[in-house]
Amino acid sequence: MGHKLLCMVGILALLASANHVNAVEPLSAIALASHCKVLPGQADNVDGQFCIRYIQGFIDGAVATDARVLRNIEAEFEKQETYTERATRVRGLGLRDRAERYAEFCLGDPVSLLDVVTRVVDDLKASKLVADAMARTVVYASLRKHYPCELS
């Protein structure tokens, strides 16, 4: 019993003294712009690929997250709505189409990644970036500006 108590106290002391893991630091818009400045001419170098993959990851993450949130919202609605109400709400749209409407940008099919990246990079280059601007905010604003969802 005393040995177990001593072990527990030791484990608790180790846990208490361990460094806390910090969240991933968000990428600044200035840092993203420094990677993207090589585009479109040097898309194959490290900075060009960083820029392209960041924007692609942003889009993938937004659509995936919104799709998951949308499923949760729809599950909640389905508990309360009639078949007709659900059919009206969904109107034959696919999950990705419905999720994009929550993201407030709709890329449609097909849109090349290069076209999207070019527009975002042009906006980055044209922006007067402030020191605390986040890359995600600038990318999101650009996507909303160039790829708005059509209201139907």
C-alpha positions as CSV (number, residue, x, y, z in Angstrom):
1,M,0.0,0.0,0.0
2,G,2.8,2.5,0.9
3,H,4.7,1.5,-2.3
4,K,1.6,2.2,-4.4
5,L,1.1,5.6,-2.7
6,L,4.7,6.5,-3.2
7,C,4.4,5.6,-7.0
8,M,1.3,7.6,-7.4
9,V,2.9,10.7,-5.7
10,G,5.9,10.2,-8.0
11,I,3.8,10.0,-11.1
12,L,1.8,13.1,-10.1
13,A,5.0,15.0,-9.4
14,L,6.3,14.1,-12.9
15,L,3.1,15.1,-14.5
16,A,3.0,18.4,-12.6
17,S,6.6,19.3,-13.6
18,A,6.1,18.4,-17.3
19,N,6.1,21.2,-19.8
20,H,2.7,22.0,-21.2
21,V,2.4,21.6,-25.0
22,N,1.4,24.7,-26.7
23,A,-1.0,24.9,-29.6
24,V,0.4,25.2,-33.1
25,E,1.3,28.8,-33.7
26,P,-0.9,30.2,-36.6
27,L,0.8,31.2,-39.7
28,S,1.0,35.0,-40.3
29,A,-0.1,36.5,-43.6
30,I,3.3,38.1,-43.9
31,A,5.0,34.7,-43.6
32,L,2.6,33.2,-46.2
33,A,3.2,36.1,-48.5
34,S,7.0,35.6,-48.2
35,H,6.5,32.0,-49.4
36,C,4.0,32.9,-52.2
37,K,6.1,35.7,-53.7
38,V,7.9,33.2,-55.9
39,L,4.7,32.3,-57.7
40,P,3.7,31.7,-60.4
41,G,7.3,31.4,-61.8
42,Q,8.8,29.0,-59.3
43,A,5.9,26.7,-58.3
44,D,8.2,23.8,-58.0
45,N,10.6,25.2,-55.4
46,V,10.2,24.8,-51.6
47,D,8.5,28.2,-51.1
48,G,6.1,27.8,-54.0
49,Q,5.1,24.3,-52.8
50,F,4.6,25.6,-49.3
51,C,2.3,28.4,-50.6
52,I,0.3,26.0,-52.8
53,R,-0.1,23.3,-50.2
54,Y,-1.1,25.8,-47.5
55,I,-3.9,27.1,-49.7
56,Q,-4.9,23.6,-50.7
57,G,-4.9,22.5,-47.1
58,F,-7.0,25.5,-46.1
59,I,-9.6,24.6,-48.6
60,D,-9.6,20.9,-47.8
61,G,-9.8,21.6,-44.1
62,A,-12.7,24.1,-44.5
63,V,-14.7,21.8,-46.6
64,A,-14.0,18.8,-44.4
65,T,-14.8,20.7,-41.2
66,D,-17.9,22.2,-42.7
67,A,-19.1,18.8,-44.0
68,R,-18.7,17.4,-40.4
69,V,-20.5,20.3,-38.9
70,L,-23.2,20.1,-41.6
71,R,-23.8,16.4,-40.8
72,N,-24.2,17.3,-37.1
73,I,-26.7,20.1,-37.9
74,E,-28.6,17.9,-40.4
75,A,-28.8,15.1,-37.8
76,E,-30.3,17.6,-35.4
77,F,-32.8,18.8,-38.0
78,E,-33.8,15.3,-39.0
79,K,-35.0,14.7,-35.5
80,Q,-37.5,17.5,-35.9
81,E,-38.3,18.0,-39.6
82,T,-40.7,16.2,-41.9
83,Y,-39.5,14.5,-45.1
84,T,-40.8,17.4,-47.2
85,E,-38.9,20.0,-45.1
86,R,-35.7,18.0,-45.4
87,A,-36.1,17.6,-49.2
88,T,-36.7,21.3,-49.5
89,R,-33.6,22.1,-47.4
90,V,-31.3,19.8,-49.2
91,R,-32.7,20.4,-52.7
92,G,-30.6,17.7,-54.4
93,L,-27.3,19.3,-53.5
94,G,-24.4,17.0,-52.6
95,L,-22.7,17.2,-49.2
96,R,-19.7,19.1,-50.5
97,D,-22.0,21.7,-52.2
98,R,-24.0,22.2,-49.0
99,A,-20.9,22.3,-46.9
100,E,-19.3,25.0,-49.1
101,R,-22.3,27.2,-48.5
102,Y,-21.5,27.2,-44.8
103,A,-17.9,28.1,-45.7
104,E,-19.2,31.0,-47.7
105,F,-17.1,30.1,-50.8
106,C,-18.1,27.7,-53.5
107,L,-15.4,26.5,-55.9
108,G,-17.7,24.4,-58.1
109,D,-16.4,21.8,-60.5
110,P,-13.9,21.9,-62.0
111,V,-11.7,24.7,-60.7
112,S,-8.0,24.1,-61.0
113,L,-5.9,24.5,-57.9
114,L,-3.5,26.7,-59.9
115,D,-6.3,29.1,-60.7
116,V,-7.4,29.3,-57.0
117,V,-3.8,29.8,-55.8
118,T,-3.2,32.5,-58.4
119,R,-6.1,34.5,-57.2
120,V,-5.2,34.1,-53.5
121,V,-1.6,35.0,-54.2
122,D,-2.6,38.1,-56.3
123,D,-4.7,39.2,-53.3
124,L,-1.8,38.6,-50.9
125,K,0.6,40.6,-53.1
126,A,-2.0,43.5,-53.4
127,S,-2.8,43.6,-49.7
128,K,-1.2,45.9,-47.2
129,L,-0.6,43.2,-44.6
130,V,-0.5,44.2,-41.0
131,A,1.9,42.5,-38.7
132,D,-0.8,40.6,-36.8
133,A,-2.8,39.5,-39.8
134,M,-3.3,35.7,-40.0
135,A,-2.8,33.8,-43.2
136,R,-6.1,32.0,-42.7
137,T,-8.0,35.3,-42.6
138,V,-6.4,36.6,-45.8
139,V,-6.9,33.2,-47.7
140,Y,-10.5,33.0,-46.5
141,A,-11.3,36.6,-47.5
142,S,-9.8,35.9,-51.0
143,L,-11.8,32.7,-51.5
144,R,-15.1,34.5,-50.4
145,K,-14.3,37.4,-52.8
146,H,-13.5,35.3,-55.9
147,Y,-15.7,32.2,-55.3
148,P,-18.9,33.4,-53.7
149,C,-21.8,31.0,-53.5
150,E,-24.7,31.7,-55.7
151,L,-27.9,32.2,-53.7
152,S,-30.7,30.1,-55.0
